[in-house]
Every structure is written in structure tokens, then in C-alpha cells.
Amino acid sequence: MSEPCRRVAFVDDDEDLRRANVQSLELAGFEALPFAGAEEALATVGADFPGIVVSDIRMPRMDGLQLFARLKTVDPDLPVILVTGHGDIAMAVEAMREGVYDFVAKPYAAERLVASVRRALEKRELVLENRRLRRAVERAAEDLPLIGDTPAMERLRHTIRHIADADVDVLVEGETGTGKEVVAGQLHRLSRRRDRPFVAVNCGALPESVIESELFGHEPGAFTGAQRKRIGRIEHADGGTLFLDEIESMPASLQVRLLRVLEAREVTPLGTNEVRPVDLRVVAATKVDLGDPARRADFREDLFYRLNVVTIRIPPLRERRADVPLLFAHFLTRAAERFRSEPPAVTEAVRRRLLEHDWPGNVRELAHFAERVALGLAEDGPAARAAAGTSLPQRIEAYEAELIREALAANGGDVRSTIEALGIPRKTFYDKLARHGIDRGRYARDR
């Protein structure tokens, strides 16, 4: 996040009033910049000025309204507060219709000016933060979707660039939703294999009864129902990259066969003794530490060491909190484009959630939150504000739906993990999905 806006350009040709108001602003903790005339202020205040402008209306050469008009061409989002005499109030009200932030009528207490300045600065800070995030997203375009300015992300991008063309097998470690498939895709796109297939297999999503055929392929008659020849995913990845997601979920019976593929770079489809050579790079991903025997469970130690030529660890969001706003800005822009709407400004409530939430579902959960914000369904969005006036049962229903969505996001849409996290029976879970209109498929797999 950027530094708080504390700067106030105060413009008044009356030296005594200017000195008194500057003192009041400084006592309130603001950085006051005094100017005796509008021209002097214009020479200092430019686009992205980290503060606001307070100006008297009645001034020689260029008055406050003319100054506002000039500032509006410099930065249309710059808050301007006008100080008016009694006879200028009607003029000031009309100016507010043109975009003046507020007006303070003379005589006024210092507290009145300070309160208006504080609100204007809060608005300015949000505007500048949104601008900063949009520009950062544009600068990070070449690194998409591995966005982040933290040292951890810098190291991750450096490692990917360094090993992408080394043609070694890679083990990617990361919690659910951190973007393991994204890393695998980057390794493929930056390698000399980029023009050949990138084949992704989720070992945890395929039933054990079909995973062997999916990986190794089969000949006609290899088993009941095998009427036609099938090229397996391993052979299909020949010349390219094979991405094995959730490798820790691979059945033990297949681990031996996969080890043979990794060592000999050859595959034998079901129903034949024909050995077919394959030229591929294997990128495996896991959400558990396979180097820890206690967590490795039934995963073969020799297969782990064969896969573990190079290990890339993706840090969870809680370990790189400074990247959360930048990632959120990217996802918000992408969601708004998909929904054919303008990206909404990041409010104080949304910014507070970005900073305070632990994001157990990592990047995936953050992306879904950005979608809700884009649709106006976040905690401080129109739907949430409307819910404030509804009955208690309706509020409970809305809260329950939000908890289910968060659990789905945190567990990548996996039913078993989600119902364990929620502590409800499977049937109840599906009943609630139907009642709240929640599509579980939207939360599945890494984005």
C-alpha cells in the first residue's frame, strides 16, 4: 500500500488567514503547503498530487473557481475544497455540481475545515491507490500471471527463467490455490518445448479405474470396453511437457510404472508389449511436503527423489501479503472485463479485508473475492448493504452462503475437504449448494 495522503495545498491571498489555517492544519497532523495565489499553486500541484487543495474563492488575478477549473484539467479526481464568504454560497453550491468536493463558509471553526480535509484526503488516498495498482498491473504484464513485487515472487520468477530451458524434471510445491499449474505453464512457455503439447493431468481427480489408461493409453481389447486404440497422456506429451498435478494422490500401483517412464523415457500402453520412446519433460505438483516421510505416506521414496531434481516452492499469500493488492487489482480488472463493466474503486472496507484476511484459499480465493467485488457482492457492496435491512433469517442465509463459498475456494472445490471443513454431512452440503445457487465447479482447479 502507498503512504497515507497528508498534504494540503492551502491557497489564500490573505496572509493572516493563510497563516492561521496552515497552523490549524499542521496541528491536526497534516502537511500544509501555503500559497498566496492560484498561479503559484498550479506550479506545484500536478497530476497524482499526494493530497488535496483548499482555496478561497475571492482572490485577485485568478479566483478559486478558475483555479478549480484549471485543476480539473490537470487531474479530474483531485478533491478541491472552496472557502466562501456568505454571499458566495450559491456560487459554491453550483460549483459542487461541477465537481468541487466541498465548501466551507466563513466564518468557520477550525474543526469544520479539518473534518472536511480529512474526508477529502481519505478519498484521495483511495483514488491514488487504485491508480498505483492499475499501473503496477500494466507494468507486470510480462510477468502475468505470476504477479508480485515481494522478494519471494522475484526469486520465483528468476528461478523459473533460470531453469525453464534446462530440460530437467521439476517438482512444484504449494498449498491449494497458489498457482502450481500456472508455474508449470510458465516453465513450458519459456522452454524450447513451447511449440509442443502441454498436457495436464490431475492425479487426484481421475478415478483409479481409469487413470492407468489415461496416462499410459491402451490397445483395442486391452480390457472390457476398450474397443479402440487410445493414446495416453504421457505419449501425447511427446516433445512437450507433462504436468502431473496432485502427484501425491497417484495410486501406489501406478507409481512404479511412472518411475519407469521417468528413468527410461519410454511408455508401454495397456494390452501390448510394445515399448514406445517418449521425449518429454515432467513437472509434478504437490500440496504436501513429500520430503517429510510422515507426510509422504504411501508415496514411494524413490519416485520422490526421481522427481525432486529441482524443487520450486510457491509461497502462500499470507507469506507475501504485500502482493495481495496488486493481485487483487489484476483479478478485479479481469473480472470486470468478463462481466462487461468498469472495475469498481477499491473501498476502505475492501482494502481492509485485503490486508487483514489470511487467504487460506490463496490466489484462487482472492480471484473469487475480486469477482464478487466486481459484481457488487462483496461485504460492502450494494447487495451487502441491502441485506442490512433484511430479516435475521435472511442475514443468516446470506452468511451461510458466504461461508460455503469461502470453504469451496479454500479447498479448490474438493467436496470431501470442503464438507470436512464445514463439519456437515454430504447430503446437507449438496442441499445447501442447491438452495443458495452455488456452482461448485467454479471453484475447482488452479486458475
C-alpha positions in Angstrom: 0.0 0.0 0.0 1.1 3.6 -0.7 1.8 6.1 2.1 -1.2 7.9 3.6 -2.1 11.2 1.9 -1.4 14.1 4.4 -0.6 17.0 2.1 -2.9 20.1 1.9 -2.3 22.9 -0.6 -3.9 25.9 1.1 -4.5 28.9 -1.3 -5.5 32.3 0.1 -4.2 35.8 -0.7 -4.9 37.0 2.9 -1.6 36.4 4.7 -3.1 36.3 8.3 -5.9 33.9 7.3 -3.4 31.8 5.4 -1.0 31.6 8.4 -3.9 30.8 10.9 -5.3 28.0 8.7 -2.0 26.5 8.0 -1.3 26.3 11.7 -4.7 24.6 12.3 -4.0 22.0 9.6 -0.5 21.3 10.9 -1.8 20.9 14.5 -4.3 18.3 13.1 -1.3 16.3 11.7 -1.5 17.4 8.0 1.4 18.7 5.9 0.2 22.2 4.9 1.6 23.9 1.8 0.7 27.7 1.8 0.2 29.6 -1.4 -0.6 33.3 -1.8 -2.2 32.8 -5.2 -3.7 30.3 -7.7 -0.8 30.6 -10.2 1.7 29.6 -7.5 -0.4 26.6 -6.5 -0.7 25.5 -10.1 3.0 25.4 -10.5 3.2 22.9 -7.7 0.0 20.8 -7.8 0.1 18.3 -10.7 -1.5 15.0 -11.6 -1.1 12.4 -8.9 -0.5 15.2 -6.3 -0.5 13.3 -3.0 -3.0 15.4 -1.3 -5.9 17.9 -1.8 -6.4 21.6 -2.5 -8.2 24.2 -0.2 -8.8 27.6 -1.8 -10.5 30.8 -1.1 -12.9 31.8 -3.8 -12.3 35.6 -3.8 -8.7 36.2 -5.0 -7.1 38.6 -7.4 -6.0 37.6 -11.0 -7.3 34.0 -10.7 -10.2 33.2 -8.3 -10.9 29.9 -6.6 -13.4 28.8 -9.2 -11.0 29.4 -12.0 -8.3 27.5 -10.1 -10.7 24.6 -9.7 -11.4 24.6 -13.5 -7.7 24.5 -14.2 -7.0 21.8 -11.7 -9.8 19.7 -13.1 -7.9 19.6 -16.4 -4.8 18.6 -14.6 -6.3 15.8 -12.5 -10.2 15.4 -12.6 -10.1 13.3 -9.4 -8.3 15.8 -7.3 -10.5 16.9 -4.4 -10.9 20.7 -4.1 -12.5 22.4 -1.1 -13.6 26.1 -1.6 -13.7 28.6 1.3 -16.6 31.0 0.7 -18.0 34.2 2.1 -21.7 34.4 2.9 -22.5 35.9 -0.5 -20.7 33.2 -2.4 -22.7 30.2 -1.0 -25.0 29.9 -4.0 -22.0 30.0 -6.3 -20.2 27.3 -4.3 -23.3 25.0 -4.4 -23.3 25.3 -8.2 -19.5 24.6 -8.2 -20.2 21.4 -6.2 -22.4 20.2 -9.1 -19.4 20.7 -11.3 -17.3 18.5 -9.1 -15.9 20.6 -6.2 -15.6 18.3 -3.3 -16.9 20.6 -0.5 -17.2 24.2 0.5 -16.6 25.8 3.9 -18.5 29.0 4.6 -16.8 31.9 6.6 -16.7 32.3 9.5 -15.9 28.6 10.4 -14.3 26.7 13.2 -11.0 25.0 12.6 -12.7 21.7 13.3 -15.1 22.2 10.4 -12.2 22.7 8.0 -10.2 19.8 9.5 -13.1 17.4 9.2 -13.7 18.2 5.5 -10.0 17.9 4.8 -9.7 14.6 6.5 -12.6 13.1 4.4 -11.2 14.5 1.2 -7.7 13.1 1.9 -9.3 9.6 2.6 -11.0 9.8 -0.8 -7.8 11.0 -2.5 -5.8 8.1 -0.9 -8.2 5.6 -2.4 -8.0 7.2 -5.8 -4.2 7.2 -5.8 -4.1 3.6 -4.5 -6.3 2.4 -7.3 -4.1 4.3 -9.9 -1.0 2.8 -8.4 -2.4 -0.7 -8.6 -3.6 -0.3 -12.2 -0.2 0.9 -13.3 1.5 -1.9 -11.4 -0.7 -4.4 -13.2 0.3 -2.9 -16.5 4.0 -3.0 -15.6 3.7 -6.6 -14.5 2.0 -7.6 -17.8 5.1 -9.5 -18.9 5.1 -11.5 -15.7 1.4 -12.4 -15.8 0.1 -14.4 -14.2 3.0 -14.6 -11.7 2.3 -11.1 -10.3 4.1 -9.7 -7.3 6.8 -7.3 -6.1 7.9 -9.1 -3.0 11.3 -10.8 -2.8 9.7 -14.2 -2.7 8.0 -13.6 -6.1 11.1 -12.1 -7.6 13.0 -15.2 -6.6 10.3 -17.4 -8.0 10.3 -15.7 -11.4 14.1 -15.7 -11.5 14.1 -19.5 -10.8 11.6 -20.2 -13.5 13.5 -18.2 -16.1 16.8 -19.8 -15.0 15.6 -23.5 -15.3 12.9 -23.2 -18.0 15.2 -24.3 -20.7 17.4 -26.6 -18.6 15.1 -29.6 -19.6 15.1 -31.1 -16.1 12.1 -32.6 -14.3 10.6 -30.2 -11.7 8.6 -30.7 -8.5 6.4 -27.8 -7.6 5.3 -27.5 -4.0 2.5 -25.2 -2.9 -0.8 -25.0 -1.0 -4.1 -25.3 -2.7 -4.8 -22.3 -4.8 -1.2 -20.9 -5.0 -1.0 -21.4 -8.8 1.0 -24.6 -9.3 -0.3 -25.1 -12.8 0.5 -21.5 -13.7 4.1 -22.2 -12.7 4.2 -25.4 -14.8 2.7 -23.5 -17.7 5.4 -20.8 -17.5 8.1 -23.4 -17.4 6.7 -24.8 -20.6 6.2 -21.4 -22.4 9.7 -20.3 -21.6 11.3 -23.6 -22.7 12.3 -24.8 -26.2 9.3 -27.2 -25.9 6.9 -24.3 -26.1 5.6 -25.3 -29.6 4.9 -28.9 -28.5 1.9 -30.0 -26.3 1.5 -29.0 -22.6 -0.5 -31.9 -21.2 -2.1 -31.5 -17.7 -3.3 -34.5 -15.6 -4.9 -34.1 -12.2 -4.0 -37.3 -10.5 -6.4 -36.6 -7.7 -9.4 -36.0 -9.9 -9.2 -39.2 -12.0 -10.8 -42.4 -10.6 -8.2 -45.2 -10.0 -10.1 -47.4 -12.5 -9.3 -45.1 -15.5 -6.1 -43.3 -14.5 -3.8 -46.0 -15.8 -5.5 -45.9 -19.2 -5.5 -42.1 -19.2 -1.8 -42.0 -18.5 -0.4 -44.9 -20.5 -3.0 -45.5 -23.2 -4.4 -48.8 -24.4 -4.8 -51.0 -27.4 -8.1 -52.4 -28.6 -9.3 -55.3 -26.3 -6.9 -54.4 -23.5 -9.8 -54.6 -21.1 -13.6 -54.8 -21.2 -14.9 -51.8 -23.1 -11.6 -51.0 -24.8 -12.8 -51.1 -28.4 -10.4 -48.5 -29.9 -6.8 -47.6 -29.5 -6.2 -44.8 -27.1 -3.0 -42.6 -27.0 -2.2 -42.0 -23.3 -1.4 -38.6 -21.9 2.2 -39.5 -21.4 2.6 -40.4 -25.1 0.6 -37.3 -26.2 3.1 -35.1 -24.3 5.9 -36.4 -26.5 8.2 -33.5 -27.4 6.4 -31.3 -24.8 5.7 -31.1 -21.1 3.7 -33.4 -18.9 2.2 -31.8 -15.9 1.1 -34.1 -13.1 -1.0 -32.2 -10.6 -1.6 -33.7 -7.1 1.1 -36.3 -7.7 0.7 -37.3 -4.0 -2.7 -38.8 -4.9 -1.4 -41.2 -7.6 -2.2 -44.8 -6.7 0.7 -46.8 -5.4 0.3 -49.4 -8.3 1.0 -46.7 -10.9 3.9 -45.1 -9.1 6.2 -48.0 -10.2 5.2 -47.6 -13.8 5.7 -43.8 -13.7 9.1 -44.3 -12.2 10.0 -46.5 -15.2 8.8 -43.7 -17.5 10.9 -41.1 -15.7 14.1 -43.3 -15.7 13.8 -44.8 -19.2 11.7 -42.2 -21.0 9.6 -44.9 -22.6 6.0 -46.0 -22.2 4.2 -49.3 -22.7 0.4 -49.0 -23.3 -2.0 -51.4 -21.8 -2.6 -54.5 -23.9 0.7 -54.5 -25.7 4.4 -55.3 -25.1 5.5 -52.6 -27.4 7.8 -50.1 -25.8 7.5 -46.6 -27.2 10.1 -43.9 -26.5 8.9 -40.5 -25.4 10.8 -37.2 -25.2 9.2 -35.2 -22.5 9.7 -33.0 -19.5 7.8 -33.9 -16.4 6.5 -31.2 -14.0 4.8 -32.6 -10.9 2.9 -30.6 -8.3 2.1 -31.4 -4.8 0.3 -29.6 -1.9 2.2 -31.7 0.8 5.9 -31.8 1.6 6.9 -35.1 0.0 10.3 -34.8 1.6 8.8 -35.4 5.0 8.3 -39.2 5.5 5.4 -38.5 7.9 3.5 -36.6 5.3 4.7 -38.6 2.3 2.5 -41.6 3.5 2.2 -44.2 0.7 4.2 -42.1 -1.9 7.3 -44.0 -3.0 10.6 -42.6 -1.7 12.4 -43.5 -4.9 9.8 -41.7 -7.0 10.1 -38.6 -4.9 13.9 -38.5 -5.3 13.5 -39.1 -9.1 11.0 -36.2 -9.4 12.9 -34.0 -7.0 15.6 -32.9 -9.5 14.6 -29.3 -9.0 12.0 -28.1 -6.4 10.1 -24.9 -6.7 8.1 -23.8 -3.7 5.3 -21.3 -4.2 4.7 -19.2 -1.1 1.2 -18.8 0.1 -0.4 -15.4 0.2 0.0 -15.0 3.9 3.7 -15.0 3.4 3.6 -12.3 0.7 0.8 -10.0 1.9 2.3 -7.0 0.1 1.4 -8.7 -3.2 -2.3 -9.1 -2.3 -3.5 -5.6 -3.5 -1.6 -6.0 -6.8 -3.0 -9.5 -7.5 -6.5 -8.2 -6.5 -6.3 -5.3 -8.9 -5.4 -7.8 -11.7 -8.3 -10.1 -10.9 -10.7 -7.2 -10.5 -9.8 -5.9 -13.9 -10.1 -9.3 -15.5 -13.5 -9.9 -13.8 -14.8 -6.5 -14.9 -13.8 -7.3 -18.5 -15.7 -10.6 -18.3 -18.8 -9.0 -16.8 -18.5 -6.1 -19.3 -18.4 -3.5 -16.6 -15.9 -0.9 -15.3 -13.7 -2.0 -12.4 -15.1 -0.5 -9.2 -12.9 1.6 -7.0 -11.3 -0.2 -4.0 -13.2 0.9 -1.0 -11.8 1.2 2.5 -13.7 -1.9 3.6 -12.3 -4.0 0.7 -8.8 -2.7 1.3 -9.1 -3.6 5.0 -10.1 -7.2 4.1 -7.2 -7.5 1.6 -4.8 -6.6 4.4 -6.4 -8.5 7.3 -7.6 -11.7 5.8 -5.2 -14.7 5.8 -6.5 -16.0 2.4 -6.3 -19.8 3.2 -7.5 -20.5 -0.4 -4.6 -18.3 -1.7 -4.8 -16.9 -5.2 -7.9 -18.8 -6.1 -9.8 -17.4 -3.1 -8.6 -13.9 -3.9 -9.7 -14.2 -7.5 -13.2 -15.3 -6.4 -13.3 -12.3 -4.0 -12.4 -10.0 -6.8 -15.3 -11.4 -8.9 -17.7 -10.7 -6.0 -16.4 -7.2 -5.7 -16.8 -6.7 -9.5 -20.4 -7.8 -9.2 -21.1 -5.6 -6.2 -21.5 -8.6 -3.9 -18.6 -8.0 -1.5 -19.2 -7.3 2.2 -19.6 -3.5 1.5 -21.2 -3.8 -1.9 -24.8 -2.9 -2.9 -26.1 -6.4 -2.2 -24.5 -6.5 1.3 -25.8 -3.0 2.1 -29.3 -4.1 1.0 -29.0 -7.1 3.2 -28.5 -4.9 6.2 -32.2 -4.1 6.2 -33.4 -7.7 5.8 -34.7 -10.0 8.5 -32.4 -12.1 10.7 -33.1 -15.4 8.9 -32.3 -13.8 5.6 -29.0 -12.4 7.0 -28.1 -15.9 8.4 -28.9 -17.4 5.0 -26.6 -14.9 3.3 -23.8 -15.5 5.8 -24.1 -19.3 5.4 -23.8 -19.0 1.7 -20.7 -16.8 2.1 -19.1 -19.4 4.4 -19.7 -22.2 1.9 -18.2 -20.2 -0.9 -15.1 -19.4 1.2 -14.7 -23.1 2.1 -15.0 -24.1 -1.5 -12.4 -21.6 -2.5 -10.1 -22.6 0.2 -10.3 -26.3 -0.8 -10.3 -25.9 -4.5 -13.9 -27.1 -4.9 -13.0 -30.5 -3.5 -16.2 -31.9 -1.9 -14.6 -34.1 0.8 -12.2 -31.4 2.1 -15.0 -28.8 2.0 -17.5 -30.8 4.0 -14.8 -31.7 6.5 -14.0 -28.0 6.9 -17.7 -27.1 7.3 -18.5 -30.1 9.5 -21.7 -31.0 7.8 -23.0 -34.2 6.1 -22.5 -34.7 2.4 -26.3 -34.6 1.7 -26.7 -31.4 3.7 -23.8 -29.9 1.7 -25.4 -30.6 -1.6 -28.8 -29.4 -0.4 -27.3 -26.1 0.6 -25.5 -25.7 -2.7 -28.8 -26.1 -4.4 -30.6 -23.7 -2.1 -28.0 -21.0 -2.4 -27.4 -21.5 -6.1 -23.7 -22.2 -5.7 -21.8 -23.7 -8.6 -19.1 -25.9 -7.1 -17.4 -26.3 -10.5 -16.4 -22.6 -10.5 -14.1 -23.3 -7.5 -12.2 -26.3 -9.0 -8.5 -26.3 -10.0 -5.9 -23.7 -10.1 -6.5 -20.6 -12.2 
